Structures are given as C-alpha cells and as structure tokens.
Amino acid sequence: MNRCAWLNIHNPLYVKYHDEEWGIPQHDDTKLLELLILEGFQAGLSWECVLNKREAFLKAYDDFNLTKILHYDDAKIQELLSDPNIIRNKLKIVASIDNARIFQKIKNEFGSFDAYIWGFTNNNVIIEPYNLRTTSPLSDAISKDLKKRGMKFVGSTIIYSYLQAIGILNAHGEECDFSKK
C-alpha cells in the first residue's frame, strides 16, 4: 500500500493514525477536544512525538472528558507536570485547561464545538495535498477567532494541522492510496 511520504512506516502507531484517523471527518466533540489539546502540545515538536504519548495523555487527561478537565486545579496541574509519560510543559498544560474552558463556552454558544469548527466550511471537506502549504486563509481565520476568544497554542500552523487531523482538510498526497478514496 502506498501512503503519504511524510509517514514513518516503521511506527505502527503512526501508520494506524494515518490509515484510520487522519483526514477522516471527525464530529465527536470529545475527539475534537482531544485533538485540539494534542495539537497544542505539538507546538515546537513533531506530531509523531505527541502521537507516541497519546495513550499517556488519554490517561492523564481523564480520556479528555471535558467535565473533568473543567475542574482541574493547581493540584492537577502539578500532577500533570510530574507525569514523565506526557509532555511536561507548564505553559502548554495551563493553556490546555484554559482552552478546554473556552471550548465549553463555544459549545454553549454553537450547540457543539463540531457545529462551530465545521461551520467555517459549511460542513464541506477541502481536499488539498499535505505538501501544498502549512497555513491557509481558513486556518488563519479560525486561529484568529480562537485567539480572540482567549485560546493559546492555536496559531495558524497548529490549526492547519488540526484541520487535517479532524478531516476538514483531506490532505493525503497524490502518492497515497488514501487520496483516491
């Protein structure tokens, strides 16, 4: 099987992510929150690094249960900072909790985060290969709106990657068999 050239085919987690998740439209708010938080942790790192720690993040962040994250306090922040299995960056940890609170406000305003994020494209998937660019007018607009709402670690490049992860952008390359699906 031919896959996107960026994929490390020697990492089974990465292959599974590419084949079963990346670029597939996601509408579940819990998954949308998980990927938004994980993309924020990617800043300055590789997605493969974050993906390799995903299971530990799931455990540390209570399966990305929004209700639980909304109640995280200083003790939980210290617990996360001491967890050697996740990325222990205090700015990113604090931002992830603050972003979850803003995520909840967006859910309240739009009925779901799904309605908010997919509303930017009128629920349409955009097809463009991964090697075309790292930001777009769409990621610029979403990043600007999320920042205006108070989110951190949501720059246009992170949001562009997020849009690929949640399937708003189907970015499989021409060399990839998944681009033909």
Beta strands, then each sheet from edge to edge (+ up, - down):
strand 1: 126-127
strand 2: 169-170
sheet 1: 1+ 2+
end
